[in-house]
Amino acid sequence: HGGSWQFDFGKVKYVQAWHSSTFPDGASGGLPGGFVIQTGEKNLYIAGDTALSMDMKLIPLFTKLDLAVLPIGDNFTMGPDEAVIASDFIECNRILGCHYDTFGYIEIDHAEAKKKFADKGKELILLDIGEKLSV
């Protein structure tokens, strides 16, 4: 964690995430992480499967974000309420939700989740399967 690498398209920094990481046989899956991607044109944070953490406050020290991908399914990751707080921590107002609606424990009310972000002057994007998003 904490390292970065320069690629042809830009720089990628590996950052902390908080989530269990095991394989079906119980073996360790390694340390969970997220990525801050800087391309010179746009900057993106992919939080991965994570809970809200104070470490997120460090993200704006690396770059100004154009989009963040945050989990919002609750129960195993952040829910919408915590994701709003995370968006404040990372200083990003355009959020793409992930890790929701794939099974019963993480189904969300889309309208309610979007309203929670909108009430804070933020945009929550929830894509349909196969839908695309331009950053």
C-alpha positions in Angstrom: 0.0 0.0 0.0 1.1 3.5 -0.7 3.2 2.8 -3.7 2.6 4.2 -7.2 3.6 3.3 -10.7 3.9 5.4 -13.9 2.3 3.7 -16.9 2.0 5.0 -20.5 -1.5 6.4 -19.8 -0.6 7.9 -16.4 0.1 7.2 -12.7 -1.6 4.7 -10.5 -1.4 4.8 -6.7 -2.4 1.9 -4.5 -4.3 3.0 -1.4 -5.8 1.5 1.7 -9.2 -0.3 1.7 -10.9 -2.0 4.6 -12.6 -5.3 3.8 -12.1 -9.0 4.4 -10.0 -10.7 1.7 -10.3 -14.5 1.7 -10.8 -17.2 -1.0 -13.6 -19.8 -0.8 -11.1 -22.3 0.7 -10.3 -19.8 3.6 -6.9 -18.9 2.3 -5.8 -15.2 2.5 -6.6 -13.1 -0.6 -4.0 -10.5 0.4 -4.6 -7.0 1.4 -7.6 -5.2 0.0 -6.9 -1.9 -1.8 -8.1 0.9 -4.0 -6.6 2.9 -6.8 -6.1 6.6 -7.5 -5.6 6.9 -11.3 -4.2 10.1 -12.8 -4.1 10.3 -16.6 -3.2 13.9 -17.2 -6.7 14.6 -18.5 -8.9 13.1 -15.8 -8.4 11.6 -12.3 -10.3 8.7 -10.8 -10.5 7.0 -7.5 -11.7 3.4 -7.4 -12.3 2.6 -3.7 -12.8 -1.2 -4.2 -14.8 -3.1 -1.7 -14.3 -1.0 1.4 -15.7 0.5 4.5 -15.5 4.2 5.2 -12.1 5.1 6.7 -10.3 8.2 7.8 -7.5 7.2 5.3 -9.8 8.5 2.6 -9.0 12.0 3.7 -5.5 11.5 2.3 -6.8 11.1 -1.3 -7.1 14.8 -2.1 -3.5 15.2 -1.2 -2.6 13.2 -4.3 -4.9 14.8 -6.8 -8.2 16.5 -7.5 -10.7 13.9 -8.6 -13.1 14.0 -11.5 -14.9 10.8 -10.5 -14.9 8.3 -7.6 -16.2 4.7 -7.7 -17.6 4.0 -4.2 -19.4 0.9 -2.9 -22.9 1.7 -1.7 -24.5 -1.6 -1.0 -24.1 -1.5 2.8 -23.9 -4.7 4.9 -20.4 -5.7 3.6 -19.2 -2.3 2.5 -20.3 1.3 2.8 -23.9 2.2 2.4 -25.2 5.4 0.8 -24.9 7.4 4.0 -21.3 6.5 4.6 -20.5 6.9 0.8 -21.7 10.5 1.1 -19.3 11.1 4.0 -16.6 9.4 1.9 -17.3 11.7 -1.0 -16.7 14.6 1.4 -13.4 13.0 2.6 -12.1 12.6 -0.9 -13.5 16.0 -2.1 -15.3 14.5 -5.0 -18.9 15.4 -6.0 -19.4 12.9 -8.9 -19.8 9.4 -7.6 -20.3 6.1 -9.5 -21.9 3.6 -7.2 -20.8 0.0 -7.2 -21.2 -3.2 -5.1 -25.0 -3.0 -4.8 -28.1 -4.9 -6.0 -26.3 -8.1 -6.9 -28.0 -10.1 -4.1 -30.5 -9.5 -1.4 -28.2 -8.3 1.4 -27.0 -5.3 -0.7 -30.1 -4.2 -2.6 -30.6 -0.4 -2.3 -33.4 2.1 -3.0 -32.0 3.9 -6.0 -34.1 7.0 -5.7 -33.4 7.3 -2.0 -29.6 6.9 -2.5 -29.5 9.5 -5.3 -31.5 11.9 -3.1 -29.0 11.5 -0.2 -26.2 12.6 -2.6 -28.3 15.3 -4.3 -29.2 16.8 -0.9 -25.4 17.4 -0.4 -24.9 18.9 -3.9 -23.4 15.7 -5.3 -24.3 13.4 -8.2 -24.7 9.6 -7.6 -24.5 7.7 -10.9 -26.1 4.2 -11.0 -25.5 2.5 -14.3 -27.6 -0.3 -15.7 -25.8 -3.4 -16.9 -24.0 -2.7 -20.2 -24.4 1.1 -19.8 -21.4 3.3 -20.3 -20.1 6.4 -18.6 -17.7 9.1 -20.0 -15.4 10.5 -17.4 
